[in-house]
Amino acid sequence: MAENRTFLATRILLKALFPVMKVVVTDDPKMGKRFEGVTARVRFSVTAEGEPLGTDVVFDAGELSVDATMEGLPDVVFSFKTAEKFNAFMAGKPVIPGIRGWKRPGLIIKVVSLLLAMKILMPDARPKQEDKRRLKVKMIVYMITTALSQYNKGGDPEMAKWTGKQPDRVYQMSVDGEEIAAYVRVKAGKTKAGRGIYTRRRPFVHICFNGIEGALPVLLGDVEFVEALGRQMVTVEGSPEYAANLNDYMQRIQALIV
């Protein structure tokens, strides 16, 4: 069971955390300038439960995307011999990966700086600047909706049971006054995450945070969801019970990957 949870954590990190690197490069001017004009493929390779896993972070003239197929030829490779070491590394622990591609030392330095910037997602990272607080909320909302879907796809039995009995439903998250929104669509046990406001139907549950200052304490777990509702830090349109269920799974995922 412990091995399965380790594998699940690795899956979530690869498929939910890496895509939000784009938010850092796009929304942080210093980071955007650092990768301006960069064209490269950087591979993160992990051996988990005897099988290779990983993803490629691709830069195309500074534009970042994630390629899970890993079909291209990488310029730099960060490799981890076990899932435990990869998970610890992504949680900010002192783990040194194997690195290939030293012919491009400048690229390695830039990627390491990007990885360090991702530490803003750690629970103990409490930025004071308004732009950094907004960046953190945006990254969490984008990451957690994808992570919820991956948590289900990864086979967590409780969440699989929860999603399995539901018809076609959309769980929307947004931040009032900000262009920050993402959702998870659930249908008969299957899940799919997306960014923005889902427009094809009314959400079954819409969790709306009262600005950045309302969102941060709830997303960080500093304020219980029920208390946040009472203090109007968050509002829920739809089923409060299912919203609370979703929040419970969010907290489980955070505990799993940190």
C-alpha positions in Angstrom: 0.0 0.0 0.0 2.9 2.4 0.8 4.5 1.6 -2.6 1.2 2.4 -4.3 0.9 5.7 -2.5 4.5 6.5 -3.5 3.6 5.7 -7.1 0.4 7.8 -6.9 2.4 10.7 -5.6 4.9 10.4 -8.4 2.0 10.3 -11.0 0.4 13.5 -9.5 3.7 15.4 -9.4 4.5 14.5 -13.1 1.1 15.2 -14.5 -0.2 18.0 -12.2 2.8 19.9 -10.9 4.9 20.1 -14.0 2.3 21.8 -16.2 2.0 24.7 -13.8 5.7 25.6 -14.5 4.2 27.4 -17.4 2.4 29.8 -15.0 5.7 30.7 -13.5 7.4 31.4 -16.8 4.4 33.3 -18.1 3.4 35.3 -15.0 6.8 36.0 -13.4 8.6 38.7 -15.6 12.1 37.7 -14.3 11.6 34.0 -15.1 10.0 34.9 -18.4 13.1 37.0 -19.3 15.4 34.2 -18.2 13.9 31.8 -20.7 13.4 34.3 -23.5 14.5 32.8 -26.8 15.3 29.4 -25.2 14.6 26.3 -27.3 15.3 23.0 -25.6 13.9 19.8 -24.3 14.5 18.9 -20.7 13.6 15.4 -19.5 12.7 14.2 -16.0 13.1 10.5 -15.8 11.9 8.4 -12.8 12.0 4.6 -12.2 8.9 3.7 -10.2 7.8 0.2 -9.3 10.3 -1.2 -11.9 8.9 0.8 -14.8 10.2 4.1 -16.3 8.1 7.2 -15.8 8.7 10.8 -16.7 7.9 13.9 -18.7 9.6 16.4 -20.9 9.6 20.1 -20.3 9.8 21.7 -23.7 10.9 25.3 -24.5 10.1 26.7 -27.9 11.6 30.2 -28.2 10.8 30.7 -24.5 7.3 29.1 -24.7 6.9 26.3 -22.2 4.9 23.1 -22.7 4.9 19.6 -21.2 5.3 16.5 -23.3 4.5 13.3 -21.5 5.2 11.1 -24.5 9.0 11.9 -24.2 9.5 11.1 -27.9 11.9 13.9 -28.7 15.7 13.9 -28.1 16.4 15.6 -24.8 19.1 18.3 -24.4 19.3 17.7 -20.6 18.1 14.8 -18.5 17.4 14.8 -14.7 17.1 11.2 -13.7 16.0 9.6 -10.4 16.6 6.0 -9.5 13.6 5.7 -7.3 10.2 7.3 -7.0 11.0 8.1 -3.4 14.0 10.2 -4.4 12.0 12.0 -7.1 9.1 12.8 -4.7 11.5 14.0 -2.1 13.3 16.2 -4.6 10.1 17.8 -5.7 9.1 18.4 -2.1 12.3 20.4 -1.6 14.4 17.8 0.2 18.2 17.6 -0.4 18.2 15.0 -3.1 20.8 15.2 -6.0 19.5 13.7 -9.3 21.7 12.3 -12.0 22.2 15.0 -14.7 23.1 14.5 -18.3 23.6 17.3 -20.8 26.5 19.3 -19.3 27.3 20.7 -22.7 24.5 23.2 -22.0 25.4 24.3 -18.4 23.5 27.6 -18.9 20.3 25.6 -19.6 20.8 23.5 -16.5 21.2 26.5 -14.3 18.0 28.1 -15.7 16.0 24.9 -15.2 17.3 24.6 -11.6 16.2 28.2 -11.0 12.7 27.3 -12.3 12.6 24.3 -10.0 13.5 26.4 -7.1 10.8 28.9 -8.0 8.3 26.0 -7.8 9.0 25.9 -4.0 6.4 28.7 -3.7 3.9 25.9 -3.7 5.2 24.5 -0.5 2.9 25.0 2.5 5.5 27.0 4.4 6.0 29.4 1.6 4.1 32.5 2.6 4.9 35.3 0.1 4.2 38.9 1.2 4.2 40.6 -2.2 0.8 40.8 -3.9 2.0 39.5 -7.2 3.6 36.4 -5.6 0.5 35.7 -3.5 -1.6 35.8 -6.7 0.9 33.6 -8.5 0.7 31.0 -5.7 -3.1 30.9 -5.7 -3.2 30.6 -9.5 -0.7 27.7 -9.4 -2.5 25.9 -6.6 -5.9 26.2 -8.3 -4.5 24.9 -11.6 -2.5 22.2 -10.0 -5.1 20.9 -7.5 -7.8 20.4 -10.1 -5.5 18.4 -12.3 -4.3 16.5 -9.2 -7.8 15.6 -8.2 -8.3 14.0 -11.6 -5.0 12.2 -11.4 -5.8 11.0 -7.9 -8.9 9.3 -9.3 -7.1 8.0 -12.3 -4.3 6.7 -10.1 -6.8 4.3 -8.4 -7.4 5.8 -5.0 -10.2 3.4 -3.8 -12.2 6.0 -1.9 -12.2 8.6 -4.6 -12.9 6.0 -7.2 -16.0 5.0 -5.2 -17.0 8.6 -4.9 -16.7 9.4 -8.6 -18.1 6.1 -9.7 -21.6 6.8 -8.4 -21.8 10.2 -10.0 -23.4 11.2 -13.4 -22.0 13.9 -15.5 -21.0 16.7 -13.1 -18.7 19.7 -13.2 -16.8 20.9 -10.1 -15.8 24.5 -10.7 -13.2 26.6 -8.8 -12.7 30.3 -9.2 -11.3 33.4 -7.5 -13.6 36.4 -7.4 -12.1 39.4 -9.1 -9.3 37.4 -10.7 -8.9 35.6 -14.0 -8.2 32.4 -12.1 -10.5 29.4 -12.6 -10.3 25.7 -13.2 -12.6 22.7 -13.0 -12.9 18.9 -12.8 -15.5 17.1 -14.7 -16.7 13.8 -13.3 -18.7 11.2 -15.2 -19.3 7.6 -14.1 -15.9 7.2 -12.4 -14.0 9.1 -15.1 -12.5 12.5 -14.5 -11.0 15.3 -16.6 -9.5 18.6 -15.5 -9.5 21.9 -17.4 -8.7 25.5 -16.9 -11.0 28.5 -17.1 -14.8 28.6 -16.6 -16.7 25.6 -17.9 -19.4 27.0 -20.2 -21.3 24.1 -21.5 -23.4 23.6 -18.5 -24.0 24.9 -15.0 -21.5 23.5 -12.5 -22.9 21.0 -10.0 -20.6 22.7 -7.5 -18.9 26.1 -7.8 -16.4 26.9 -5.2 -15.7 30.7 -5.4 -13.0 32.2 -3.2 -13.3 35.7 -2.0 -10.3 37.1 -3.8 -6.6 36.2 -3.2 -6.9 36.9 0.5 -9.8 34.6 0.9 -8.3 31.8 -1.2 -4.8 31.5 0.4 -5.8 30.5 4.0 -8.3 27.9 2.7 -6.0 26.4 0.0 -3.1 26.3 2.6 -5.3 24.5 5.1 -4.9 27.3 7.6 -8.7 27.7 7.9 -11.1 24.8 7.9 -13.5 24.8 4.9 -16.7 25.1 7.1 -15.1 28.0 9.0 -14.2 29.6 5.7 -17.8 29.4 4.6 -18.9 31.1 7.8 -16.4 33.9 7.5 -17.3 34.4 3.8 -13.8 33.6 2.6 -15.4 31.2 0.2 -18.9 30.7 -1.2 -20.4 27.5 -2.6 -23.1 27.3 -5.3 -24.5 23.8 -5.4 -24.1 21.0 -2.9 -22.1 22.0 0.2 -21.7 18.3 1.1 -20.0 17.5 -2.2 -17.9 20.7 -2.0 -16.7 19.5 1.4 -15.9 16.1 -0.1 -13.8 17.8 -2.8 -12.0 19.8 -0.2 -11.2 16.7 1.8 -9.6 15.1 -1.2 -7.6 18.3 -1.8 -6.1 18.0 1.7 -5.3 14.4 1.2 -3.4 15.1 -2.0 -1.5 17.9 -0.4 -0.5 15.5 2.4 0.5 12.9 -0.2 2.9 15.0 -2.3 4.5 17.3 0.3 
